[in-house]
């Protein structure tokens, strides 16, 4: 028995996908897709490692879909695409999760729980949700090697990181320094600049700000101030948004060339008379009546009748440059036992180039412990450092009433009292505050704890990224960024302004920094491999009698804390060396994956050489200053090290092959928001469960929606209704088209076994759809090559819906179910088959399941490819010889004309089965007339009209007016838009015709001439009695909507045919079954049915159609508001 095309039992995508998944597993489809390309050019893809200590979300689906579709596409284009999975297993996310689970803080580690037990808990937690991640990965059809992933906590991975760090160390690019760094008290560790620039880390907060008054000390340097003030007290005004830093103050910084004034006034809180110093340019922020041209001697007395406000009086006593203030001493603002200092350089006025008059007072309160600029100027003047806040974010002991209080609410204490407020209250009482108010500003928060960070003096290890900034900037220009603006803007700007990479972390679970050092810090060694560690350990055992051998020979060698810290090495002078306590930034782990995933350079050298750099990476836009940056930084920094290592191993090396890039193309996808454009969060209750979404709608519909709804790099407003629409419109249309084909192909036994009918010998409709198909292939390929899957998906969608289903199949239905199995019918089958087969291959990268299901059904019968999966075929290649642009333009004209006429029918509530007499189409040129003449019959048949009149002048029927597109023209014309709108609105019919014919028209504005394009306006055609008019672009159609008696009768006949066809279907008759029809006498409908009896019988395959006086077992149907009883029976 001949094979038949499998027909689906309904469009239930999740069920279809489940069946395909089982087949993929049985057939090892993924593995085979890779092995089939063995020996072919590799396309290198890097998987950014997710952390499996949390559940995956819907935002992970879009990035995994993008990765998968590119890799599937490149595989179908003939490349071998290996996809190694990976897991990010170190760092804060893991540690904070374990702390929460155990109910401890960082300070408890080593006390309530040993470091060894704590790290065991971390190791257990890192892959807690791996099964869920694997389930989602598999369920959405993301083909990636989950059986052999790289895992960042494994010794081999860490060993590669140590090798990389040693390369940087040997080049002088890894160094230790004390500097002010962002520090997270809640996490207990310093942060890198790229961590501090993750999306959402800067939050708008309202903090208590203060203008503090620092009392000047009288001496020779300050005499001129006291003389101007009549020997009264003088105060420097300094503004701060962090009053908690005031106990650590050691200096006041001014700008050397800034103009400052000494002002006699009153303290707004104590009402005491005071003399204050501030920048002249900022007088208006604190005093009424400032004009901007004040000079010494000017004064102002302001009386306000509002009793809630005080009278303010001021007078300028003196003016001087900031340089005149340098070295003037002042009293410590908040002296306590803990912040005493005998440094003679402290508490003086300093000069700094970072001082501005944009805000504040022009005098900067300087606490070197808590600001990079403060630290720099403090170091220059050797004023020392006071760190009055510990690493938990609390004030130290010895600060009076502020001792041991948190400077921010790091513990989420509901009873927390803001210490900044209390400091300001103290300053007010002591006549040391001039202004206190709430101030809204953007403040950095920890990317993992969501708590405020401090800038803190840290002894940290850095990678000197700034040494190769120029190389990184230049290499970035060679990367294909999608979108381009991310590479040139967000990423490019970041590179231009980057600082050295703060690498070290004071935590427990992570890659240890492989530096061992003597107690006095004079000797150190950076270890680059396990072998080197063992050799150095043995040397120490021999010289110092240490017990390294027992540890290093252990079968369960673990390079993590605390085991690695037990190893003691020996210096060249015979001194013991212990490892520095720091760990490595977890972003270094992920940035090193191109090398560490293969355990380079210790093994897999050839594999690495063939898979470096990546052709393609893809992650969310938040990775621009995360993974993308660390990949790029390490690639640039390690260029020579990688090249040298490969040379030593005998590989051919060049800058062209190994340019220092980690990746050549980068797609950064946007955020997935809820349907209202809000960020998804558990708190808002708008989080979408990806497992439920896929269970309800299927992975294919979800993937197609995510890709075609918006460009990948745009933020997506995720709406389940959008997936439903995709399921209905695209997949439903393709499903129905395939079902139609399978139904009739099975009836006729079509298996593509007949001789191939040359396309040029097929009817024009076949040539057209194959031309459109090949145009689609060409454009989709160009889009996919350019990493524009949204465009490719939309083109496929348009072809399936508008061309294949709603035009080709509709117009060709009769060819499939009427007539003998001869050339015309075979041509139709071959054409439709080719379209379906090609579409499945085009859509396969985006929609891997349904495309495979349809392809398998097709190929199981014809064996044209004779492969197990569509993903084992090549991507279609356009046959340029079959593309006929003129034919496509002509058919598009027919489709547009038909669409306009159908819209007019709908507007006037006239069914398509009701024939109409005439449509009038104005033609703009001979070419348009010629094209319309060729498709006139097609349009008439499609929209059920008797004639089409092509008119060069239809002014007596069609009247048009023009409305400007304000969005387009407004951006183009700016202020002249209003004038242009008036001119456009008054266009004559001749001007409108010129615009339609030429595609543009020139208008005269006051500012000069301007061309108005057809797409920048909307042309509206107005109806006249008896006619209905519509326009699209330069095509206008007028439809005669008057119904003659004969037209009405034919409409009745067509409606009758429809009712009989429905009865045939309901009774389960085969398509070829002949029938007998009896109709109960009906005076109203009898003339219509008799007049068109031959047409009716031919359509419904009736051998007889008889009127009878009585029907006992008939079916009642309604035809144009008239009831009719019929009896339909199968013949013989």
C-alpha positions, 0 to 999 in steps of 0.5 A: 500500500502506498504511503500516505501523508500523516494528518494531524488530529488538531493543532495542539502544539504541546502534544506535537512537541512532546512527540518530536522530543521523544523522536529527537531523543531516540534518534539522537537528532542533536548529536547527529546534526553536529556529526553530519557536519564533521570536517566542515568549517566550524561556527564557534558559539560560546554559551554564557554560563547561567547560575543554577542556584535559582529557577529559570524565568521567561527572560531566559527563554528569549536569550536561549531561543536566540542562541538556538536559532542562530546555531541551528541556522548556521548548522543548516548553512553547512557549518559544524556548530558545537555547543558546550553548555556551562554552569556559573557556580561561584560568587555572591549569588550562591553564598548569599543564598546559602547564608539565607538558608542557614540563617547566618551572616558572613561574620558567622562563617568560621565561628558558627560553621566552619569554612569547609562545611560552609563551602560544602553547602555552597557546592551542594547549592550551586546546581540545586535547580540544574534539573529544572534548567535542563528541563526548560532547555530541553523543552524549548528545543535549545540544542546544547551539550548538557552532558559535558558542560564546563563547571566553574568550580571544577579543579580543571576550570580553576587550574586554567584560571590560575594559568591565565592569572599567572600570565597577567602577573608575569606581564605586570598586569596583576597588581595589589594596591590600596584604593577607594573601591565600592564595597558592599557591607551587606555582602561583605566584599568589594565590587568591581566597576562593571558590577556597579554598572549592572542595570538597576544598581543605581537607584533614586533615593532620598537622603538627609543632606547637610551644609555643615559649618567648619570653624576656622582657626585663627593664625597667620594664614587666616588673619585676613578672614578674621580681619574682614569679620571683625575678629568674629568667628568664621566658618567654612560651609561644606555640603554633603549627602552622606552626613555619616562620613563627617566623623571621618573628615580630615580636610576641606577642598576648594578650587584654586581658581574659584571665587569665594566670598565671606558673608555675614549672616545668621544661622537659620536654626540657632539665629546666631550671627555667623560669618560663612565662606562659600563660592560666590557663584552659589550665593543664590542657593542660600540667600535671598535677593541675589542678582549675580553681580554682587561685590564686597559691601553689598547687603540685603535685608529681607522681611517676610510676613510669614511668621514661619520664616525668619528674617534673613540678613546678609552682607558680603565682607570679602572676596578671594580666590580658592588658592588664598584659602589653602592651608587655613586650619579649622576645628574638627567638626565632630571630635570623639575618642575614636577619631582623634588624630595627631597628624599635623596636616589634618583639618586644613583647607586643600586645593583640588581640581574636582571642585565645581560650582554646579551644586553644594557650596564650592567647598568639599568635605573631604574624608579620604576613607570614603571617596576616590577624589578625597583619597587622592587629594588626601594622599597628596597633602598627607592628611592621613585617613580615618575609617570610622565605619567598619566593614559591616557598615557600622560606626566603630566604638568610641564615637559617642552616641553614634557608636556601633550604629549602622550608617544605612539600614543594612539589616532591614530593621523596621525600627532602624533610626537614620543615624544621618538625621541624628548627626544633623540634629547634633549639628543644628544644636551646636550651631554647626549646620546651616541647612539640612534637607532631604535630597533625592539623588542616584545612589549605587546599590549592590547588584546581588543584595540590593543594599547601598554600597559604601566607597571604602579603602580596600587593599585589593588586587587589580587587573591593569585593564587601562594599560591596554585600553586603546587595544580594547577600544580598537578591537571593539570597532571590529565586532559586529554588534547587534544592535550597532548602537550597543557596541558604539554607545553603551559598550564603547563608552564603557571602554573609553572610561573604564578603570582597572578591574578590581579583581579580589573578593573577601569571600569564601566560595570562589576561585582562590587568588593563586598568590603566596607571600611571605609574612613581611610581604617582600617575597611572593609567587604566583602559581599557574598550575596544579603541577607547579603547586605540587612542585613548590609544595614538595620544595617547602616540605623538603626545606620547612618540613611542612605537610603539603604532600599529604594534601596535594597527593589526596585523591580529592584534591580541592583548590578551594578554601580552606584546603588550598590555604593549608598549603605553605610554600617556601620563598627563595630566601627560605621563608614560609609563604602563605596564600593571600586570603582573597578570591577572584571576582566571579566575573573572571570565572565566566570571562575565562570560559573560552579557555577554561571550558577546554582546560587550556593549555593543559589539554584539548589544545587543538579543540581550543585552537579550532574554537577561538575566538567565538563567531557568536555570543548572545546574552541580555543587554545587562551583560554589556558591562558584565560577561561581554566586558570580561570576555573582551577584556581577557581576550585583549589582555591575553592576546600574546599569551595565547598566541605564544602558547599555541606557537609552542604547541606547533600551531600556525598563529597570526593576528588575523586568526587570533586578533585578541578578540573573544567574539566576532558577533554579539547579540544583546537582547533587551529586557522582557517586561510585562504587558504594561511595560513594567519590570517583572517581579514577585512583589508585583505579581507579574512574573510569567512562569515559562514552564506553564506558558510552554505547557499551555501554548507550546515552545514553538508558539512562544519562541515565534512570538518572542522573535517576531513580536519585536527585534531581539534588542528591543524591550519586549512587552510580554503578553500571553494574548500575543502567543495565542494570536501567533498560535492561531494566525501563523501556526493555524494557517500553516497547519490548515494549509498542510492539512489541505494538501495532505487530504487531497494528496492522499486522495490522489496518491501524490508522492512526488513520484511523477516526472518533475514538471518544469516551472516554465510549463506550469500555470502563472499562479504556480510560477508566481508563488514559486517566484515569491517563495524564492524571493522569500528564501533570498530575503530570509537568508539575508536577514538571518546572515545579518542576525535579523531573525525578526525580519526573517520570521515576519517575512515567512509569516507574510508568505504563509498567510498572505501568499500561500494560504490566502491567495495560492491555495484559495485560488487553486482549490479547484485544481486539487479537487476537480478534474483528472489526475493530469499535468495541471493537478500534478503541477499544483501538487508539486508547487504546493509541496515545494512551498510547504517543504521549503517553508519548514526548512526556512522556519526550522531555526525559529520553530524547531518542533512544528517545522520538523513535524510537518517536514517528517510527514512530507519526507516520509512519503516522498523521500526527497531528502530521506533524512530523519529531521528537517534539522539535518537538511541544508537551509534553502538556497534561492533559485534566482532564475525562478524569481520574476519581479514583474510577475510578483508586482503584478500579483501584488497588485491583484492582491491589493485590489482584491483586498480593497474590494473585499474591505469595501464589501465588508464595509457595506455588509455585502457577502463575498458570495453575492456577485457585484457588477463592476469595479472601477480602478483608475490607472496612473500609467500604461505599465499599471494598466498592462499589469492590471489587464493581466490579472483582471480575471483573477481579481474578478474571480477572487472578489466575485465581480463581473467586470473591472473597468480601468479608467484614466479619468475617474474624476466623476466617480472618485474624489480624493483628499490628502491628510499629512502623516504628522509623525513623519512630516513633523520630524522632517519639517519641524516648525514648518509642519503647520504651514505644510499641513495647510498646503497638503490639505488643499491639494487639487485632484490633479496634484493628488494624481501627480503624487500617486503617479510619481511617488512624491510632489514638491511644495513651496514653503516660506523656508523653501521647497520641500518634497512630500513623499507618498508614504508621508501622507494618507490619501482618502477616497470619498464615497458617492451614491451607488459607489464605495471607494477605498485606497492603498498607496497609489491604488484606488478602487471604486466598487459598484454596490448596486444589486440588480435582480439577476445579481441577487438570484446568482447570490442566492444560488451561491449561498445554496451551494454553500449550504449543500457543501456543508451538509456533505461535510456534516454527513461525512461524504468523500470529496468525490462522492456523487449526490442526489438533491431534493428541494421542497418547493419554495416560490421565492428561491425557485427562480434563482435555483432553476436559473443557475441549476447547471452551475449548482450541480457542477459545484456540489457533484449532484446527478440530480436536483429536483423540486418536490412537494413534500420532504419527510426527513430533510434538513432545513437551511437558511438562504438569504433570510429564506428557509429551505428544506432539502434532502441530500443523499449519496448516490449508489 
